């Protein structure tokens, strides 16, 4: 009679051990990538089959791009905050709000242009076919992909009046 609880406990322990082993082996590759230099870019090396020289150059491009990107993001966040403050105190579009909207749109367009320049530069560091695949991927993953308002209003690639 006392064998039942012992078998149950052994079964639970064996299940836990099996789960731990599968989890450990299943995450081994990801954990190795996270321990490497620039873990945020290591996936790029593997996904696009980059050699060490290509990866080093892309890492340098990334490091040069990030401070300017952070500054642009900070500026956009400041404009967003200012817009929220203006909207909180106005029931109509004032000239100040209109000017800020135009400045904000230009800042975002400049940001997208710089981002696209960076993506193109990175793609040129890769082998030709991998660079094309990278560009297609970043277009889908970034603000360069149409989405936003067009999708939320049910608009697609057709022109609507």
Buried (B, 14 or more C-beta within 10 A) or exposed (E): EEEEEEEEEEEEEEEEEEEEEEEEEEEEEEEEBEEEEBEEBBEBBEEBEBEEEBBBBBBEBBEEBEEEBEEBEEBBEEBEEBBEEBEEEEEEEEEEBEEBBEBBEEBBEEBBEBBBEBBEBBBEBBBEEBBEBBBEBBBEEEEBEEEEEEEEEEEEEEEEE
